């Protein structure tokens, strides 16, 4: 199932920022931790930044989670 890319994500050493298409603002969150590596990498953020599970960003990143956002590479 192919989802539409809703924006871009920038991942730094301590922070993640998400820029959604059609908006002027940028949402940011601190990185709580990372697990895995390469295509199995999951990044845990300190808050919920996504609007729905499965939301797709550039470079193949997707988001899920109820209490925090987890960024992962899409299937």
Protein Blocks (a to p, Z undefined) as FASTA:
>chain_A
ZZddfbdcdddfkbccdddehiabdcddddfbdedehjlbccddfbdfbfbehiacehhi
acedjkbccddddZZ
